Amino acid sequence: MKVLQFTVPVPIDKSIVVQKDVLPYFYPHLHRHQEVQLTWIQQGEGTLVADNNMHTFRSNEIFWLGANQPHIFKSDPSYFLPRSRKKIIALVIFFNPEGALSAFFNLPEIKQLKNFVQQRQTGFKVPAILNTVISGQMLRISSSAGVEQLMHFVELLRLLSGCPDITPLASGNRKATVSDHDGIRIGNIYNYIMQHYDKAITLEDAASQVHMTPHAFCRFFKKHTLHTFVSFLNEVRINEACKKLTDGNYDNIATVAYTCGFNSITNFNRVFKTVTGKSPSQYLNSYFHNVETN
């Protein structure tokens, strides 16, 4: 995998690109592009990696990704099985505030929206309480054209700028650029960890994937992800554990722990609380309480 630099095709007569994806699985490569991306997952589940963090995604969730933010929507392994009949459906809106829309964003009346876009370079997940409103506005944009579409787009930004309790998808200060060479290495590491998180992975195993010594690998990985290798691996494992727990397809918590690469329930409970701030049972109670109240 490589951090591929995309150029989203923009028709001459449009400054906003609307794309409907119906595919066997999401595009499987870490990539970035100059355009801000708003993705409504209409059908599908998996893991979103954005910069140095990962998040579970499910149907009817909406994500904002900043311009040039490396990301990948990694579909669950079941989507890649030979006889899988699963598919993903997503509605995506792209726009480049520095491109054809730059003059628009420099209007004094749009200053508040411009500030919002600039302050959300590390992306965010739209709060669930606003999913219906934001998805409805995205549908209006996709079904309109010309001035009407632009007006719906401005309203979308206005609605998003009023989102309460926005939590960034990525932490820390994101580097403005990542070289292709470093991007290839980061992509290979991400891919290796996400495919083998359920097995014993050593530092030497990961370093060998990018032909580096363990010491050089540690420095490189911390520089580009703001994580140690162990903390990132633990986040991948706990992220997968959270998906399994909330899906309900498990016999008990211990089964989830062992299928996510942990060799003891004690270690799993400790790491789970470190990553999420809750014990597995507390996390489950909180999750289902939020589902019921929403």
JOMOPE-V14218 format. One record per residue. N is the residue number from 1. RES is the residue in three letters. SS is DSSP state (alpha for helix, beta for strand, coil for the rest). OMEGA is omega in radians with two decimals (none if undefined). Layout:
BEGIN
N,RES,SS,OMEGA  N,RES,SS,OMEGA
END
This chain:
BEGIN
1,MET,coil,-3.07  2,LYS,coil,3.01  3,VAL,coil,-3.07  4,LEU,beta,3.09  5,GLN,beta,-3.13  6,PHE,beta,2.87  7,THR,coil,-3.12  8,VAL,coil,-3.13  9,PRO,coil,3.14  10,VAL,coil,3.10  11,PRO,coil,-3.09  12,ILE,coil,-3.05  13,ASP,coil,-3.12  14,LYS,coil,3.04  15,SER,coil,3.11  16,ILE,beta,-3.12  17,VAL,beta,3.08  18,VAL,beta,-3.07  19,GLN,beta,3.06  20,LYS,beta,-3.14  21,ASP,beta,2.98  22,VAL,beta,-2.96  23,LEU,beta,3.08  24,PRO,coil,3.11  25,TYR,coil,3.14  26,PHE,coil,3.10  27,TYR,coil,-2.90  28,PRO,coil,-3.09  29,HIS,coil,3.03  30,LEU,coil,-3.08  31,HIS,beta,3.13  32,ARG,beta,3.08  33,HIS,beta,-3.07  34,GLN,coil,-3.08  35,GLU,coil,2.91  36,VAL,beta,-3.08  37,GLN,beta,3.04  38,LEU,beta,-3.05  39,THR,beta,3.04  40,TRP,beta,3.10  41,ILE,beta,3.13  42,GLN,beta,3.09  43,GLN,beta,3.12  44,GLY,coil,3.08  45,GLU,coil,-3.12  46,GLY,beta,-3.10  47,THR,beta,3.03  48,LEU,beta,2.99  49,VAL,beta,3.13  50,ALA,beta,-3.05  51,ASP,coil,-3.01  52,ASN,coil,-3.12  53,ASN,beta,3.12  54,MET,beta,-3.06  55,HIS,beta,3.01  56,THR,beta,2.99  57,PHE,beta,-3.14  58,ARG,coil,3.11  59,SER,coil,3.10  60,ASN,coil,2.99  61,GLU,beta,-3.05  62,ILE,beta,-3.10  63,PHE,beta,3.02  64,TRP,beta,3.09  65,LEU,beta,-3.08  66,GLY,coil,3.10  67,ALA,coil,3.12  68,ASN,coil,3.09  69,GLN,coil,3.12  70,PRO,coil,-3.09  71,HIS,beta,3.02  72,ILE,beta,2.96  73,PHE,beta,-3.08  74,LYS,beta,3.12  75,SER,beta,3.10  76,ASP,coil,-3.11  77,PRO,alpha,-3.10  78,SER,alpha,-3.14  79,TYR,alpha,-3.07  80,PHE,alpha,3.11  81,LEU,coil,-3.06  82,PRO,coil,-3.08  83,ARG,coil,-3.13  84,SER,coil,3.07  85,ARG,coil,3.13  86,LYS,coil,3.06  87,LYS,coil,3.07  88,ILE,beta,3.06  89,ILE,beta,-3.13  90,ALA,beta,3.01  91,LEU,beta,-3.03  92,VAL,beta,3.06  93,ILE,beta,3.09  94,PHE,beta,2.97  95,PHE,beta,-3.12  96,ASN,coil,-3.11  97,PRO,coil,3.12  98,GLU,coil,-3.11  99,GLY,coil,-3.09  100,ALA,coil,-3.12  101,LEU,coil,-3.05  102,SER,alpha,3.13  103,ALA,alpha,3.12  104,PHE,alpha,-3.11  105,PHE,alpha,3.09  106,ASN,coil,3.07  107,LEU,coil,-3.12  108,PRO,alpha,-3.14  109,GLU,alpha,-3.08  110,ILE,alpha,-3.05  111,LYS,alpha,-3.12  112,GLN,alpha,3.13  113,LEU,alpha,3.10  114,LYS,alpha,3.12  115,ASN,alpha,3.12  116,PHE,alpha,-3.13  117,VAL,alpha,-3.11  118,GLN,alpha,-3.10  119,GLN,alpha,-3.09  120,ARG,coil,-3.11  121,GLN,coil,3.11  122,THR,coil,3.03  123,GLY,coil,3.07  124,PHE,beta,3.04  125,LYS,beta,3.12  126,VAL,coil,3.12  127,PRO,coil,-3.05  128,ALA,alpha,-3.10  129,ILE,alpha,-3.12  130,LEU,alpha,-3.09  131,ASN,alpha,-3.10  132,THR,alpha,-3.13  133,VAL,alpha,-3.08  134,ILE,alpha,3.13  135,SER,alpha,3.10  136,GLY,alpha,3.12  137,GLN,alpha,3.08  138,MET,alpha,3.10  139,LEU,alpha,3.10  140,ARG,alpha,3.11  141,ILE,alpha,-3.08  142,SER,alpha,-3.09  143,SER,coil,-3.13  144,SER,coil,-3.12  145,ALA,coil,3.04  146,GLY,alpha,-3.09  147,VAL,alpha,-3.14  148,GLU,alpha,3.13  149,GLN,alpha,3.13  150,LEU,alpha,3.12  151,MET,alpha,3.09  152,HIS,alpha,3.13  153,PHE,alpha,3.11  154,VAL,alpha,3.11  155,GLU,alpha,3.08  156,LEU,alpha,3.13  157,LEU,alpha,3.13  158,ARG,alpha,3.12  159,LEU,alpha,-3.13  160,LEU,alpha,-3.12  161,SER,alpha,3.11  162,GLY,coil,-3.13  163,CYS,coil,3.10  164,PRO,coil,2.99  165,ASP,coil,3.11  166,ILE,coil,3.09  167,THR,coil,-3.13  168,PRO,beta,3.07  169,LEU,coil,-3.09  170,ALA,coil,-3.13  171,SER,coil,3.09  172,GLY,coil,3.14  173,ASN,coil,-3.11  174,ARG,coil,3.05  175,LYS,coil,-3.10  176,ALA,coil,-3.11  177,THR,coil,3.03  178,VAL,coil,-3.11  179,SER,coil,3.11  180,ASP,alpha,-3.12  181,HIS,alpha,3.10  182,ASP,alpha,3.13  183,GLY,alpha,3.11  184,ILE,alpha,-3.13  185,ARG,alpha,-3.14  186,ILE,alpha,3.13  187,GLY,alpha,3.13  188,ASN,alpha,3.13  189,ILE,alpha,3.11  190,TYR,alpha,-3.08  191,ASN,alpha,-3.11  192,TYR,alpha,-3.11  193,ILE,alpha,-3.07  194,MET,alpha,3.10  195,GLN,alpha,-3.05  196,HIS,alpha,-3.08  197,TYR,coil,-3.08  198,ASP,coil,3.14  199,LYS,coil,3.08  200,ALA,coil,3.12  201,ILE,coil,3.10  202,THR,coil,3.08  203,LEU,alpha,3.13  204,GLU,alpha,3.11  205,ASP,alpha,-3.11  206,ALA,alpha,-3.12  207,ALA,alpha,-3.12  208,SER,alpha,-3.14  209,GLN,alpha,-3.13  210,VAL,coil,3.03  211,HIS,coil,3.10  212,MET,coil,3.01  213,THR,coil,3.13  214,PRO,alpha,-3.12  215,HIS,alpha,3.13  216,ALA,alpha,3.13  217,PHE,alpha,-3.12  218,CYS,alpha,3.14  219,ARG,alpha,-3.14  220,PHE,alpha,-3.07  221,PHE,alpha,3.14  222,LYS,alpha,-3.12  223,LYS,alpha,-3.00  224,HIS,alpha,-3.11  225,THR,alpha,-3.06  226,LEU,coil,3.09  227,HIS,coil,2.82  228,THR,coil,3.13  229,PHE,alpha,-3.10  230,VAL,alpha,-3.12  231,SER,alpha,3.12  232,PHE,alpha,3.11  233,LEU,alpha,3.12  234,ASN,alpha,3.12  235,GLU,alpha,3.08  236,VAL,alpha,-3.10  237,ARG,alpha,-3.14  238,ILE,alpha,3.07  239,ASN,alpha,3.10  240,GLU,alpha,3.12  241,ALA,alpha,3.12  242,CYS,alpha,3.11  243,LYS,alpha,-3.11  244,LYS,alpha,-3.13  245,LEU,alpha,-3.07  246,THR,alpha,3.05  247,ASP,alpha,3.10  248,GLY,coil,-3.11  249,ASN,coil,-3.13  250,TYR,coil,3.13  251,ASP,coil,3.13  252,ASN,coil,-3.09  253,ILE,alpha,-3.14  254,ALA,alpha,3.11  255,THR,alpha,3.10  256,VAL,alpha,-3.13  257,ALA,alpha,-3.08  258,TYR,alpha,3.14  259,THR,alpha,3.10  260,CYS,coil,3.00  261,GLY,coil,3.14  262,PHE,coil,-3.09  263,ASN,coil,3.06  264,SER,coil,3.14  265,ILE,alpha,3.12  266,THR,alpha,3.13  267,ASN,alpha,3.12  268,PHE,alpha,-3.13  269,ASN,alpha,-3.13  270,ARG,alpha,-3.12  271,VAL,alpha,3.14  272,PHE,alpha,-3.13  273,LYS,alpha,3.11  274,THR,alpha,-3.08  275,VAL,alpha,-3.02  276,THR,alpha,-3.07  277,GLY,coil,-3.12  278,LYS,coil,2.97  279,SER,coil,3.11  280,PRO,alpha,-3.13  281,SER,alpha,3.08  282,GLN,alpha,3.13  283,TYR,alpha,3.14  284,LEU,alpha,3.14  285,ASN,alpha,3.14  286,SER,alpha,-3.12  287,TYR,alpha,-3.07  288,PHE,alpha,3.04  289,HIS,alpha,3.12  290,ASN,alpha,3.11  291,VAL,alpha,-3.12  292,GLU,alpha,-3.10  293,THR,alpha,3.12  294,ASN,coil,none
END
